[in-house]
Amino acid sequence: MKAIKFTNLAVFLLLFGIALIEAFQNKNWMEAILFLALGIISLWADLRKNR
């Protein structure tokens, strides 16, 4: 089964994007950095796996 393009990006934006926005709104900078790092690592791993 062929995966739909940009699925990983959509998941990244939904899960980590919303958490990141909430962390910025609460001015919780450590949480924002954590969610950004986790999101980037997750997206990188998914893109690397699909090669």
Residue pairs with C-beta under 8 A, 6 or more apart in sequence:
3 50
8 43
8 46
8 47
8 50
9 43
12 39
12 42
12 43
15 39
16 35
16 36
16 38
16 39
16 42
17 39
19 31
19 35
20 32
20 35
20 36
20 39
23 29
23 31
23 32
23 35
24 32
